[in-house]
Amino acid sequence: MAHIPAPNRMKSFDIPHKGLRNVLAQLNHLAGSTDFTDTKSVEKLLKTGRDLFHMLTEHAEIEDTVLLAALEQRSPGAGQPNSDEHTVIEAQQARLEQMLENLTELALRGERDDALAQEFYFDLNRFHSAYLLHMLGEEEETQKLLWEHFSDAELLEMTKQAIARVKPDEMLLWVHYAAPAMDHAGRLDWMRGMKAGAPEVFFKQALETLQSALPTADYVRLEQELSGL
């Protein structure tokens, strides 16, 4: 894959992909370390998995209906490889979702299925590896096509369209997973934009989410700079 040639331009996949990388890594870790005799551990695995699968579904839908749809209009056929990959990913994801539900349902009833736990762990690892490559392809190849066919102003408008499709509670999920995976400057820019454009009540919820997700020192620094201190 080619290296990104214009790092100073708007990156359409940066924030959501950082969130997805974070939650994927967390679920992968939990799939291998969960004590299936411990209810809290099982519930954490289940919640993290449901978070991941919800985010994957939402992200693919937004890419297909906003970014790739716009790209198809400017360059017919250019977005088809990504859409085809999404179809394959959807099938793999559905299998993992069902395995996770079955595995955790058994565990919460006090039953163990070590074979299913191992199968889920290995299949999740295969999915994790393939999805990392999928995201890299979007960040390098698809992003390059978007830069060729759209101005940054047009890409910003697409981002606004994408954000408009995300419900407030779902956006908090993205904040929870994406913010800790970003550097301070990126986090600050994201939150400044959110502070300027979102209702005050929602922004307070976003700050509460950040406070629980970030190390204390990182949150304090962010809060101070957002407050102009």
C-alpha positions, 0 to 999 in steps of 0.5 A: 500500500502507498504511503499517505502523500498529503498528511496536512489534508483532512483525514476522513477516517482518522477518529473513527478508526482510532476508536475501532482500533482501541475497542478491537484491541480491548475485546481481543485482550478480554477474549483471551483473559476472561474468567468465565466463572466470574460474572463481572468478567463475563459481563465486561466481555459481553459489553465490550463486544456489543460496543464493538459490533455496534460501532462496526455496523454504524461505521460501515453504514456511514461509509457506504452511504456518505463517503463511498456513495459520494466517491462513486458519483465522482469516480464510478467503481472507485468505491466498490472494493470497499463496499465488497469488503464491507459485505464480507466483514458483515458476515464475519461479524455476524458469526462472531456476534452469535458466538459471543452471545452464546458463549456469555449466555452459557457462562452467565448460567454457570456453564462452561464451554472451553471449546467455544471460548477458544474458537471465539478467541481464534476467530476474533484474532483472525477478524482483528488482523483482517480488519486492521488491514481493511482500515489501512486500505481505507486510510491509504488507498481510499483516502487518496481517492477522496483527496483526488476527487474532493476538496477539504471543504467537501470532505468536511461537509461529508463529515458533518453529514456522517456526524448527523447520522449518529445519535447522541448516546452513540456519539458518547460511545465513540468518545469513550473509545476514540479519545484515549487513542488520540494524542492531546492535540487531536483530542483538543481539536475534536472537543473544541469542534464539539463544544462549538457545535453541540448542545451544552447538555451533550457537551457536558456528557462528553466531558463526563465520558472523557473523565472516565476514559482518560488518565486523570492528568490527560483529562485535567489538561484537556479540561483546562485548555477547553476552558481557556485556563 
